[in-house]
Amino acid sequence: MDVQFQSIEAFVPSGKDFEGSKQLFLALGFHINWEVEGYAGFQKDNCRFILQHYKKEEFVHNFMLSVKVTDLNAYRDFIVKANIPEKFGVRISEITQQSYGKELNLIDIAGVCWHFVEQ
């Protein structure tokens, strides 16, 4: 097969607050590439995902993503200095060392766990 796969983009559930989730991801440094009713395509650098207005809690609370970053300390500092946890009611962890690299967890508005990892 002579087909090259170029990317994979997850459909990330927004939970009940689609508009609030959009604002959170803008604050986290993403921008919106496109938007139609109930969906928004987000991107930062080469990282992309589709925010979907979907709120089934069993699914949302079991959904996780891993995002590779180049400087985890700088990104955590950015999140804290921008008061993102207070503004959006999200939770962030301290940076921990894992076998695969340094990790920071962010639980978004819907309850999705984002694992930001520096390898």
Buried (B, 14 or more C-beta within 10 A) or exposed (E): EEEEEEEEEEEBBBBBBBEBBBBBBEBBBBEEEEEEEEBBBBBBEEBBBBBBBBBEEEEBBEBEBEBEBEEBEEBBEBBEEBEBBEEBEBEBBEBEEEEEEBBBBBBBBBBBBBBBBBE
